[in-house]
């Protein structure tokens, strides 16, 4: 693809796992607001839970998550007391709602001791009505996995294990302070499969320091050999102004935007050639996987965990820095674990900020999610869902088509569509519908 085209359309923009994005949350939404929103939710509303474990036993320099390195288990144990307290506080306001999905993220939730995994599972079952077909996913650090922990997570009810591979090349691993061999990963994958975990997801990054087309290709060959059900191929988000430990990465060793683009295209070609179906911008799935079926049936969704089949009415985040998404808006817990523990153990909802959605916000959010998931949206469907906001957004879409000199978008049978040529730049296209984004805003990663 033309280098000038990449330069023009790779400015920093959000990844759009929410709209408005988290930088626009504010302190005007607090614990009292969240308590009211929980109480207002219909009794039949389904719930998806996200539990955040913000600890790792080493700090990966590339990571942009809210996490901290710990060398002792005591901080984790005391944090879990607060997590149990927040579960009880939320359940008291929400009631014993039906939970259809659980995701445990971090940090490294696999650091939890087996007894603590059992206690956490019991606490959730006491507080909520866990659906018989609940999808429970776990982010796995293979350095934490042993037979006892595998048994505990199976008792918890994990149905999908997600492994952060990044790159198997030793030089790349050294450059990002992440050491994880292929053999170690294969053993952990097999361990979960032997215990009945039916779905495996592997994450790969491109755009890493010292990464080349060759190292990426070798990593993807090894990833494909493990036959995962889903593969995510993410671009490394270098945001050292937000994550200071990323300053440990030598920027001179990072691929430039043209090399990143080439790596992304190589990865997509390899995964498609291996029989994986492209899902949205950066996911791939086996044809029979639920993610592929959801895309075929127009049910694909996008949330803070990326592309998902989760259709719950509300997402409830539990733990430090966790974000909740309710019909009324977003809330986020305090990030510092000490502040979180004080609030949660005192029986308070530890909300530090959030955002109350307007009808205009909801309409723009729908358009952006449709673009990210389906590469287009129906003007008639927009009018049905948001009659007061539709014509403004349709006019905006028409303006995007008129100004498109690169053949990225078109109108066809009442639908605004992103062309095959434009799909790698869908984040940039979605940003045209973002009423909050400032063009000189530098808090986001580049769009390729």
Secondary structure, 3 states (H helix, E strand, C coil): CCHHHHHHCCCCCCCCCCCCCHHHCECCCCHHHHHHHHHHCCCCCCEEEEEEECEECCCCCCCCCCCEECCCCHHHHHHHHHHHHHHHHHHHHHCCCEEEEEEEEECCHHHCCHHHHHHHHHHHHHHCEEEEEEEEEEEECHHHCCHHHHHHHHHHCCCEEEEEEECCCHHHHHHHCCCCCHHHHHHHHHHHHHCCCCEEEEEEEECCCCCCHHHHHHHHHHHHHCCCCEEEEEECCCCCCCCHHHHHCCHHHCCCHHHHHHHHHHHHHHHHHCCCEEECCCEEECCCCHHHHHHHCCCCEEECCEEECCCCCEEEEECCCCEEEECCEEEEECCCHHHHHHHHHCCCCCEEEEEECCHHHHHHHHHHHHHHHHCEEEHHHHHHHCCCCHHHHHHHHHHHHHCCCCCCEEEECCEEEECCCCHHHHHHHHHCCCCCCCCCCCCCCCCC
